[in-house]
Amino acid sequence: MTPRAVLVGLPGSGKTTSGRRLADRLGVPFADSDDLIEQRAGRSVRAIFDQDGEEAFRAAEIEVISAALTAFDGVLALGGGAILADATRTALAVSGVPVVWLTAELTTLAGRVGRAQDRPLLVGDPVGRLAALAQERQPLYEGVATVVIDTDRRSAKQVAADIDEALTALAWPA
């Protein structure tokens, strides 16, 4: 049992919102890796960052994603930085699950995340941090992506339909 699709992208790209829509459309469950980490730790992502640091968060992230790639049969959205870990990128490749990279312009992302008070890596300067993250992570997203979907000026329903169409074209699940 593996996920039907894994969604990756920067904060504000629509992974959770579009992922929920896609899961509904496919009639499967939805999971967000950040939520899985919070359930396991009994604390919020922000609390983990504040109390244990980013390194501890990333270690937990690798574990929950690796487990989900073998035991979750639905749509899985990854936190924006999950692809930073070699272990996660390798697990994605080995799983064979289609990885959908959701993209959007910086102004769209910034508008969607707002002041980003609940996003530890964006607090203080969401636009500047998003720009830096985009530059750092773009090659990694490109490296794991099976499909790329632009979410600019598109509703979550439209994005979910586009992803479904792309998965059908891939004949996934096989």
N, C-alpha and C positions, 0 to 999 in steps of 0.2 A: 504494500500500500504506500503510495507516494502522493504528494500534492498534485492537483490538476494544473496548477500554475503557481509560480513564485513571482511576486511583484517587487521590483527594486526601483529606487530613484531618490532624489533629494527630498528633504522635508518640504511638504507643500505640493508635491507632484501628484498627489491623489491616490497613493497606495491603499490607504485604509478605506476611504470613501468609495473609490472605484472597485476595490477588492470586495467590499461587502456587496455591492451591486452585482459584480460578476458571480460571486458565490450564490446569490439568490437566483440569478439567471440560470446557473448550472445545476441548482438544487443540491448544493454541497455546503459543508460548513466553511466558515471563515476564521482565520486566526492571524493575529498580528504578533510578530516576535517580541515587541516591547511588552505587550499584554502577557505573553507567556512568561517572560522574565519576571514581571511584577507578581504574577500568581505564584511562581516558584519561590521568590524571595520574600513575599509578604510585605513588600515596600514598593514605592513608586520608583520609576526610572530616575527622576530627579534626586530622590533620597539616596539611591545607590551611588549616583555620581557624586553627590555632596559628601556622603559618609565613607565610601570605599574607593572612589575615583573611577576614572574612565576605564582603566585597565581591568578592574574587577568586573565592571559592567560588560566589557567586550568578551571576557572569558565566559561569563554566564550566557551571553548572546550566542557564542559558538556552540555551546552545549545544547541550548534549546532549539537552535536551527538544525543542528545535526540530527537531533531526535525527531523533529517534525518532518524532516526530509525522508525518514523511513517509516514513520508511524501516523502521519496525518494525511487524510484523504479529502482535501478541500483546496481552498485558495489561501495561500500563505503570503502575507505582506511582511517584508523585512524592514527593519529600521534602516534609515538612510546610510549609516556607516557600517552596516553589517558586512559589506563587501570589502572592507579594509583588511579583514583577516584572511590570510592565505588559506587557512583551514576551511573557512566558509566558502570561499571561491572553489576550492577543490571539492568540497561536499556537493556544491551545486552541480559541478561538472559530472561527478560520478553518478549523481542521482538520475541524470538524464531528463529531469523535469524542465519544461519550458520556462525560461526566465524572461519576464516581460519588464523592460526598462521603460518607465513612465517619465517623459520629459516635459519641461515647460520653460518658458522664458523666465529670467530672473525677476522681472517685475510681477509676473503672475505668481511665482513662488512666494515672493515677499508679501504680496497682498493676501495670500492664503494663510501664511503663518502669523501675520500681524506682528504683535510685539514679542511673540514667542516666549512668553514667561515660563511655559511648561516644557521648553526645549533647551536643555542645558547647553548645548553647543552653539545656540544662536542668541542667547541672552546678551543684551547690551547693544548689539549692532547686527540685527537680523540680516539686513541687505548685504553688508560687508562680509559677514560670515558665510552667507549663502554663496556669494561670489567665490570666496576662497574654497569652500567645499566643492563647488562645481568644478573648479579648475583641478583640484586634487583628485576627485573621484571619477571624472568623466572617463578616463581610460579604463578604469576598473569596471564601471558599468558596461562599457563597450565590450570588454573582455568576457563578461558573463551573459550578455543579452542574446537571447534567441530571437526576440521580437522587440521592436522599438515602437512605442505609441506616444504621440504628441497629445498632451492634455490641455493645451492652451485653448481658451474659448470653447471648451467642450464640457458638457455636463457629465457627471459620473455615469449616468445611464448610457450616454453615447460612447464613453471610453470603454465601459464594460462590453458593449456590443462590438466595438472594434477589436477588443482582446478576444472575445468569443470567436469572431470571424477569423482572426489570425490563428487561433488554436485549431480551428476546424481545418484551415488550410495546411497546417502542420500534421493533420490527422492524429492529434493528441486528444485523449489518450489512445495509444496504439492498440 
